[in-house]
């Protein structure tokens, strides 16, 4: 079970029977608003209240890597485009939908919905 508190710390709870063990995975210093796993559970997207998107790879137990940062409008949500883990899609508060390459954060395409989300 992955969990985040208001402080921006990502926790992992290993639960077995009536026992559990807690581990701190990473601290991004911003409140995390949502956690989204890739379809194969190898990458975790962390979306912050400030609109920044990070990637975290549980198998590597390293730090979270900033993928997308706020530009003119905060990212409201992000998710993986399936199948695979190569692309993600995000939407900003201003209604801009964008497709990104997960590897380096390159924006491939975007469309403005002309409405606030």
C-alpha positions as CSV (number, residue, x, y, z in Angstrom):
1,X,0.0,0.0,0.0
2,X,1.4,3.4,-1.0
3,X,0.2,6.4,0.9
4,X,1.0,10.1,1.1
5,X,0.5,12.6,3.8
6,X,0.1,16.4,3.5
7,X,3.9,16.9,3.9
8,X,4.7,15.4,0.5
9,X,6.2,12.2,1.9
10,X,5.4,8.9,0.0
11,X,5.1,6.0,2.4
12,X,5.0,2.3,1.6
13,X,3.1,-0.1,4.0
14,X,4.0,-3.7,3.6
15,X,1.0,-5.6,5.1
16,X,0.9,-9.3,5.8
17,X,-1.7,-10.9,8.0
18,X,-2.1,-8.7,11.1
19,X,1.4,-7.2,10.8
20,X,2.6,-4.2,8.8
21,X,5.9,-2.5,8.2
22,X,6.2,1.2,7.1
23,X,8.9,2.6,4.9
24,X,9.5,6.2,3.8
25,X,10.1,6.1,0.0
26,X,10.7,9.7,-1.0
27,X,9.9,13.2,0.1
28,X,9.1,15.8,-2.6
29,X,8.4,18.6,-0.2
30,X,5.0,19.4,-1.7
31,X,1.6,18.0,-0.8
32,X,0.6,15.1,-3.1
33,X,-2.9,15.2,-4.4
34,X,-2.9,11.9,-6.3
35,X,-1.0,8.7,-6.9
36,X,-1.4,6.8,-10.2
37,X,0.3,3.4,-11.0
38,X,1.3,2.5,-14.5
39,X,-0.6,-0.5,-16.0
40,X,2.3,-2.8,-15.1
41,X,2.9,-1.3,-11.7
42,X,6.5,-0.3,-12.4
43,X,6.1,3.5,-12.3
44,X,4.1,5.7,-9.9
45,X,3.0,9.2,-11.0
46,X,2.8,11.7,-8.1
47,X,0.7,14.8,-8.8
48,X,1.1,17.6,-6.3
49,X,-1.2,20.3,-5.1
50,X,1.0,22.8,-6.9
51,X,0.5,21.0,-10.2
52,X,3.9,19.3,-10.5
53,X,4.1,15.7,-11.7
54,X,6.8,13.3,-10.5
55,X,7.7,9.7,-11.4
56,X,8.7,7.2,-8.8
57,X,10.0,3.7,-9.6
58,X,9.2,1.4,-6.6
59,X,11.6,-1.4,-7.7
60,X,14.6,1.1,-7.7
61,X,13.7,2.7,-4.3
62,X,15.3,5.9,-5.4
63,X,14.1,9.5,-5.3
64,X,11.1,10.8,-7.2
65,X,12.0,12.5,-10.5
66,X,10.3,15.7,-11.5
67,X,8.6,15.0,-14.9
68,X,6.4,18.0,-15.5
69,X,6.3,21.4,-13.8
70,X,3.7,24.1,-13.7
71,X,3.8,26.4,-16.6
72,X,0.9,28.9,-17.2
73,X,-1.6,26.7,-15.4
74,X,-1.3,24.0,-12.7
75,X,-1.7,20.3,-13.7
76,X,-4.9,19.1,-12.2
77,X,-4.5,15.4,-13.0
78,X,-2.3,13.0,-14.9
79,X,-2.5,9.4,-16.0
80,X,-0.8,6.8,-18.1
81,X,-1.8,6.2,-21.8
82,X,-2.2,2.5,-22.2
83,X,-0.9,0.0,-23.3
84,X,2.5,0.5,-21.9
85,X,4.4,3.0,-19.8
86,X,5.8,5.3,-22.5
87,X,3.3,8.1,-22.4
88,X,1.1,10.0,-19.9
89,X,-1.7,12.5,-20.4
90,X,-2.3,15.5,-18.2
91,X,-4.9,18.2,-17.9
92,X,-4.5,21.7,-16.5
93,X,-7.0,23.8,-14.6
94,X,-7.3,26.0,-17.6
95,X,-8.4,23.0,-19.8
96,X,-5.3,22.2,-21.7
97,X,-4.9,18.4,-22.3
98,X,-1.3,17.3,-23.0
99,X,0.5,14.1,-24.0
100,X,4.0,13.6,-22.6
101,X,6.9,11.1,-23.0
102,X,7.6,9.7,-19.5
103,X,11.3,9.2,-20.2
104,X,12.2,12.9,-20.4
105,X,9.0,15.0,-20.1
106,X,8.8,16.0,-23.7
107,X,5.4,17.3,-24.7
108,X,4.2,15.5,-27.8
109,X,0.8,17.0,-28.3
110,X,-1.7,19.4,-26.6
111,X,-5.2,20.6,-27.2
112,X,-7.1,23.4,-25.3
113,X,-10.7,22.5,-24.3
114,X,-11.5,26.2,-24.0
115,X,-13.1,25.6,-20.6
116,X,-11.9,25.5,-17.0
117,X,-11.6,22.0,-15.6
